[in-house]
Amino acid sequence: MLHRKYQRWLGAALCVWQMQAIANVDEQPTVLSEQPDHAVENDVEPIQQPVVPKKSSSTSTKLEKLADKAAVKHGVNPYLFRALITHESHWNTRAVSPQNAIGLTQMQPATASEICGLDSEELFNAEKNLDCGAQYFSELLEQFGTVELALCAYNAGPNRVKRHGKCPADYSVTQEYVKTVTETWRESLWRNVWVLDKWGYHLEDMFDFS
């Protein structure tokens, strides 16, 4: 088994190589979900947001390439990062939630400022937003050790996950968010598993499904 750091990086790099060799995978949008500020949290269940229309195919392709670049840079599996974006903003660069989460990765301004040094206006820049979101999610993966807990922390806030030691069972929106993002990610991987088989890699060795 590869060391976690190199396992994540190699898995991310393989996915991007594969993505460049095949047609884009069209993800089905569900609903927006709230990614609260990790510095200042309220004891309120994350808000389920209305559906936002997807961008055009050509625009989505450009955004997906930027997302893959940011994912690889920060050692995040690109398919996982794409799934996160799909369920956060439906690839809408101008998406703003009632709680003021902004852009493709629905970053809170306070979180983005602390993690990436970005202001609210910069979060509407697709490349900056994606890079910041990937960096933040990468840090959550390192902090919590599993995809499930990292996604839970991204949606409900890391302080809640730390307090409970798990994904809070009473946060139904967060539970559904973790489930749907994980399912979208796994479906994308399995639809395109041929490149891993060709190179002699096994999914359980390359990716942390815990």
Secondary structure, DSSP 8 states (H G I E B T S, - for coil): ---HHHHHHHHHHHHHHHHHHS---------------SSS--SS------------HHHHHHHHHHHHHHHHHTT--HHHHHHHHHHHHTT-TT-B-TT--BTTTTB-HHHHHHHH---TGGGGSHHHHHHHHHHHHHHHHHHH-SHHHHHHHHHH-HHHHHHHTS--TT-HHHHHHHHHHHHHHHHHHHHTTHHHHHHT--HHHH----
